[in-house]
Amino acid sequence: MRKILFAANENPNASAERIVLEVSGLAAALKRRDQNLDVRVILPLDAGMERLGERLAFAAQFSMENENIAVYSCEYNGAACYFADCRSFPHASFFCKAVPEAIPALNFFPDVLHALDLPAAASVIYIKEKAGRDGRYAGIRRVFTLSRLSEAGEPSGNINRLKSAVESADAVAVGPALTMLDFSKELRAFLEQYRYKLFEIGEFDREFENSGLFMKIAAEKERYKSELQKRTGLPEKPDVPLIAVMTRFSDRKKLDTLALAAEEILKEDVQLVVLGKGDAYFEKFFQNLAARHPRKAKAIISFDRTLARFVSAGADMTLLPDDGGIFGAVSFPAAEYGAVPLYGSEGDGHGFSFSPYSVWNLLGAIRQASARYQNKEAWNSLVKKIVRQDFTRKRTAEEYLKVYNSLIKQ
């Protein structure tokens, strides 16, 4: 099994949670493309991620510059994520120095280390330096992605770090927002020396439009929704939004909020299909809820990928009660079929957030989504953005996979 380790650092252009969502979402997309990949993520433990609380488990500890660094782990969006607690160090760059030290502590020597954007760039530099002194690092291929020009900036420190990362990397990805013309004359001349390492992560909008994917999904949605309503015994109402909840009944805190909101949700002009299993209390609760509202709710006490895809295909919205957010494992098939996410995490993704997680925020998100649903032009525009985002994520994963395969074969 091939091993990939993503490194992502604090970024002034994105919240800590947003970074975790993006990186773990990309990791999940890669795993879906190739089941023979073990993809993991390492990030700094930011104060914004402390809300993970009890989900974080101690994973390892190592020493660096006379300080003990603890590493915690949790599964996020189906990807193994490590969080290195470097908060005792004054500068974010110390995280990059910690990445190669964490690798033996975690007993995870990857085939590829992939540093995402300039804040994490120094990790490829330190890995290369380590490889010169320690044979265990010699087989690690190094990939660096630069996707935001503003981070390259003009300060000499940033430029020097960018140059060193390019020199140390085996492959350098340039994001769709950047072209060679975006760089200064000096930097363009430098990059020309390493053009053999450069590859572009394409702008996939034109490819998406030419694919006709959105029109196909829009055409199939009505048929899938009707079939789902028939199979669940719900009235066939094409103009009533159908909300799917697909989750394992394990997070009592999150599901308690959904349970408290359930009766109020069903007072709205919506239909609800709950797919999941686990905690017996919640299995019984949703069965009883459906029994009280047979024309508005259905509980399916089961969970498998085939069934989840069928429900996603028929649903207009997917309610994500856990921290998976817009890039969660459940939201992937939902995005494929154009189901709009209602998510309990922060972020600027396409969908409706009910963060901070509460009964009233959840109800507010559902009411807001239901109102948008009645405006078909606005709704279809939102669905198209979600389908395009999923398409782009898949294509990006495919491009990265080609690079990884070529490097690992060398």
C-alpha positions in Angstrom: 0.0 0.0 0.0 1.4 3.4 -1.0 1.5 6.1 1.7 0.8 9.8 1.2 1.2 12.4 3.9 -0.3 15.9 3.5 1.2 18.7 5.5 -0.8 21.9 5.9 0.1 24.8 8.1 -1.6 27.9 9.6 -2.8 30.2 6.8 -3.8 33.8 7.2 -6.3 33.4 4.3 -8.3 30.6 5.9 -9.6 29.5 9.3 -8.1 26.4 11.0 -11.3 24.5 10.5 -11.5 25.4 6.8 -7.9 24.2 6.3 -8.8 20.8 7.9 -11.9 20.5 5.9 -10.1 21.2 2.6 -7.2 19.0 3.2 -9.1 16.0 4.7 -11.6 16.4 1.8 -8.8 16.1 -0.7 -7.4 13.1 1.2 -10.8 11.4 1.1 -11.1 12.1 -2.7 -7.8 10.5 -3.3 -8.7 7.4 -1.3 -11.9 7.1 -3.3 -9.9 7.2 -6.5 -7.4 4.5 -5.3 -8.2 2.1 -2.5 -4.5 1.1 -2.4 -3.6 4.5 -0.9 -3.1 5.2 2.8 -3.6 9.0 2.9 -3.0 10.9 6.1 -2.8 14.5 7.1 -0.6 16.4 9.6 -1.4 19.9 10.8 -0.6 22.2 13.7 -2.9 22.0 16.7 -4.6 25.3 16.4 -6.8 26.8 19.2 -9.7 26.7 16.7 -9.5 22.9 16.6 -9.8 22.4 20.3 -13.5 21.9 19.8 -12.7 18.4 18.6 -12.3 17.8 22.3 -12.7 14.1 23.2 -12.3 13.0 19.6 -8.6 13.8 19.8 -6.5 10.9 21.1 -2.9 11.0 22.1 -0.8 9.5 19.2 2.9 10.2 19.9 5.4 12.5 21.4 8.9 13.6 20.3 11.4 16.2 21.4 12.5 19.2 19.4 14.7 22.1 20.6 14.4 20.9 24.2 10.6 20.9 24.1 8.3 17.9 24.1 5.8 18.0 21.2 2.7 15.9 21.6 0.8 14.7 18.5 -2.9 14.0 18.7 -5.0 12.1 16.1 -8.6 11.7 15.1 -10.5 10.6 12.0 -11.9 13.5 10.1 -14.0 13.1 7.0 -12.7 9.5 6.8 -9.1 10.6 6.8 -6.5 10.0 9.6 -5.5 13.5 10.8 -2.6 14.3 13.1 -2.3 17.5 15.1 1.1 18.5 16.3 1.0 20.8 19.4 3.6 23.4 18.5 1.9 26.2 20.3 4.9 26.7 22.7 6.9 27.9 19.7 6.6 31.5 18.7 6.5 31.1 14.9 4.3 29.0 12.7 7.4 27.8 10.7 8.3 25.5 13.6 5.5 23.2 12.6 7.3 22.6 9.3 10.4 21.6 11.2 8.3 19.3 13.4 6.9 17.4 10.4 10.0 15.2 9.8 10.4 14.6 13.5 6.8 13.4 13.8 7.2 10.8 11.1 9.3 8.2 13.1 7.3 9.0 16.2 4.1 8.1 14.4 5.8 5.2 12.6 4.5 6.4 9.3 7.2 6.9 6.7 5.3 8.0 3.6 6.1 7.4 0.0 5.2 11.0 -0.7 5.1 14.1 1.5 2.9 16.7 0.0 3.2 20.3 1.4 0.1 22.3 0.6 0.8 26.0 0.0 3.6 28.3 1.1 3.0 28.2 4.9 3.8 24.4 4.8 6.6 24.7 2.1 9.5 24.4 4.5 8.5 20.9 5.4 9.8 19.6 2.1 13.0 21.5 2.7 13.5 19.9 6.1 12.6 16.4 4.7 15.2 16.7 2.1 17.8 17.8 4.7 16.8 14.8 6.8 17.2 12.5 3.9 20.9 13.5 3.6 21.6 12.5 7.2 19.1 9.6 7.8 18.5 6.9 5.3 14.9 6.3 6.5 13.9 9.5 4.8 15.7 8.9 1.5 12.7 7.2 -0.2 10.3 10.0 0.6 9.3 11.9 -2.6 8.4 15.6 -2.0 5.6 17.5 -3.7 4.8 21.2 -3.1 1.7 23.0 -4.2 1.4 26.8 -4.6 -2.1 28.0 -5.2 -2.3 31.5 -3.9 -0.1 34.3 -5.2 -0.8 36.6 -2.2 1.1 34.1 0.0 4.2 34.3 -2.2 4.2 38.1 -1.8 7.2 40.3 -2.2 8.9 40.0 1.2 12.4 38.4 0.7 11.7 35.8 3.4 8.7 34.4 1.5 10.5 34.5 -1.9 13.5 32.7 -0.4 11.3 30.1 1.2 9.4 29.6 -2.1 12.7 29.2 -4.0 14.1 26.7 -1.5 10.9 24.7 -1.6 11.0 24.5 -5.4 14.6 23.4 -5.3 13.9 20.7 -2.6 10.7 19.3 -4.2 10.5 16.5 -6.7 7.4 18.1 -8.2 5.7 21.5 -7.9 2.0 22.0 -8.5 0.8 25.5 -9.5 -2.8 26.1 -8.8 -5.4 27.3 -11.4 -5.3 30.9 -10.0 -1.6 31.3 -10.9 0.3 31.4 -14.2 3.9 32.2 -14.9 2.8 35.8 -15.7 1.6 36.3 -12.2 5.2 36.1 -10.8 7.8 38.8 -10.8 10.4 38.8 -13.6 13.0 37.5 -11.2 10.8 34.6 -10.0 9.8 33.7 -13.5 13.5 33.4 -14.5 14.1 31.2 -11.4 11.1 28.9 -12.1 12.1 28.5 -15.8 15.1 26.6 -14.5 12.8 24.1 -12.8 10.1 23.9 -15.5 10.6 20.2 -15.7 9.3 19.9 -12.1 6.2 22.1 -12.6 2.8 20.9 -13.4 -0.5 22.8 -13.4 -3.6 21.8 -11.5 -6.0 22.8 -14.3 -8.9 25.1 -14.3 -11.7 22.6 -14.7 -14.7 24.9 -15.2 -14.7 24.6 -19.0 -14.3 20.8 -18.7 -17.2 20.7 -16.3 -19.5 22.7 -18.6 -18.6 20.6 -21.6 -19.3 17.4 -19.6 -23.0 18.1 -19.3 -22.8 16.6 -15.9 -25.1 19.1 -14.2 -27.9 18.8 -16.8 -27.7 15.0 -16.4 -28.0 15.1 -12.6 -30.8 17.7 -12.8 -32.7 15.5 -15.2 -32.2 12.4 -13.1 -33.1 14.0 -9.7 -36.8 14.0 -10.3 -36.8 10.3 -11.2 -34.6 9.3 -8.2 -36.7 11.4 -5.8 -39.9 9.9 -7.0 -38.5 6.4 -6.6 -37.2 7.2 -3.1 -40.6 8.5 -2.1 -42.3 5.3 -3.4 -39.9 3.0 -1.6 -40.2 4.8 1.7 -44.0 5.2 1.5 -43.8 9.0 1.4 -46.2 10.9 -0.7 -44.8 11.8 -4.2 -44.5 15.5 -3.9 -41.9 16.9 -6.3 -42.2 20.4 -5.0 -41.6 19.5 -1.3 -37.9 19.4 -0.3 -36.8 16.0 0.8 -34.1 16.0 3.5 -31.8 13.0 4.1 -30.0 12.3 7.3 -27.3 9.7 6.9 -25.1 9.0 9.9 -24.0 6.4 12.4 -25.9 6.8 15.6 -22.9 7.3 17.8 -22.4 11.0 18.6 -25.0 11.4 21.3 -24.3 15.2 21.8 -24.9 15.9 18.1 -27.8 13.5 17.7 -29.5 14.9 20.8 -29.8 18.3 19.1 -31.3 16.7 16.0 -33.7 14.7 18.1 -34.8 17.9 20.0 -35.4 19.6 16.7 -37.1 16.8 14.9 -40.7 17.6 15.8 -40.2 21.3 14.8 -38.5 20.2 11.6 -41.6 18.2 10.6 -43.8 21.2 11.2 -42.2 22.6 8.1 -43.3 21.7 4.6 -40.5 19.1 4.2 -40.0 15.3 4.1 -37.3 13.5 6.2 -35.5 10.2 5.5 -33.2 9.0 8.2 -30.6 6.4 7.3 -28.4 5.0 10.0 -27.8 2.6 12.8 -25.9 2.3 16.1 -27.1 3.5 19.4 -30.3 1.6 20.2 -31.8 4.7 21.8 -31.6 6.7 18.5 -32.7 3.7 16.4 -35.9 3.6 18.5 -36.3 7.3 18.5 -36.3 7.7 14.8 -38.5 4.7 14.3 -41.0 6.2 16.6 -40.7 9.6 14.9 -41.6 8.0 11.6 -44.5 6.1 13.1 -45.9 9.4 14.4 -45.5 11.1 11.1 -45.8 8.4 8.4 -46.5 10.9 5.6 -43.5 13.1 6.5 -40.7 10.8 7.8 -39.1 7.5 7.3 -36.4 5.7 9.3 -34.2 3.1 7.7 -32.2 1.3 10.4 -29.3 0.3 8.2 -26.2 1.7 6.7 -24.3 0.8 3.6 -22.8 2.7 0.7 -25.2 1.4 -1.9 -28.2 2.5 0.1 -26.6 5.8 1.0 -26.0 6.6 -2.7 -29.7 5.7 -3.5 -30.9 8.1 -0.8 -28.4 10.8 -1.9 -29.7 10.5 -5.4 -33.3 11.1 -4.3 -32.7 13.8 -1.7 -32.8 17.5 -2.3 -30.7 18.2 0.9 -28.4 16.2 3.1 -28.3 17.1 6.8 -24.9 16.4 8.3 -25.2 16.3 12.1 -21.5 15.5 12.8 -18.3 17.4 12.3 -17.8 16.0 8.8 -19.0 19.3 7.4 -19.2 19.9 3.7 -16.4 17.5 2.9 -17.6 14.7 5.1 -17.7 11.1 3.9 -21.5 11.2 3.6 -21.5 14.4 1.7 -19.3 13.0 -1.1 -22.0 10.8 -2.7 -24.5 13.6 -1.8 -22.5 16.1 -3.8 -22.3 13.7 -6.8 -26.1 13.6 -6.9 -26.6 17.3 -6.3 -28.0 17.1 -2.7 -27.4 20.4 -1.0 -25.6 20.0 2.4 -26.9 21.4 5.7 -23.8 21.2 7.9 -23.1 21.8 11.6 -19.5 23.1 11.0 -18.2 26.5 10.0 -16.8 27.3 6.6 -17.6 29.1 3.4 -18.7 26.1 1.4 -21.8 25.8 -0.7 -24.8 24.9 1.5 -26.4 26.0 4.7 -24.5 26.1 8.0 -26.1 25.8 11.4 -23.0 26.6 13.4 -22.8 27.1 16.3 -24.6 23.8 16.6 -28.0 24.3 18.2 -31.7 23.5 17.7 -32.6 27.0 16.6 -29.7 27.3 14.2 -30.6 24.0 12.7 -34.2 25.0 12.3 -33.0 28.3 10.8 -30.8 26.6 8.3 -33.7 24.3 7.2 -36.1 27.2 6.8 -33.5 29.2 4.8 -32.8 26.2 2.6 -36.5 25.5 2.1 -37.2 29.1 1.1 -34.3 28.9 -1.5 -35.7 25.6 -2.8 -38.9 27.3 -3.8 -36.9 29.7 -6.1 -35.9 27.1 -8.7 -33.5 29.4 -10.5 -31.6 30.2 -7.3 -31.7 26.6 -6.2 -30.4 25.2 -9.4 -27.6 27.7 -9.3 -26.6 26.5 -5.9 -26.8 22.8 -6.9 -24.6 23.5 -9.9 -21.9 25.1 -7.7 -21.9 22.0 -5.5 -21.7 19.6 -8.4 -18.9 21.7 -9.9 -17.0 21.7 -6.6 -17.2 17.9 -6.4 -16.1 17.6 -10.0 -13.1 19.8 -9.4 -12.1 18.0 -6.3 -12.2 14.6 -8.1 -10.2 16.0 -11.1 -7.6 17.5 -8.8 -7.2 14.2 -7.0 -6.7 12.5 -10.4 -4.0 14.9 -11.4 -2.2 14.5 -8.1 -2.5 10.7 -8.3 -0.7 10.8 -11.7 2.2 12.7 -10.2 2.4 10.4 -7.1 2.5 7.3 -9.4 5.3 8.8 -11.5 7.4 9.7 -8.5 6.9 6.5 -6.7 8.0 4.5 -9.8 11.3 6.4 -10.0 
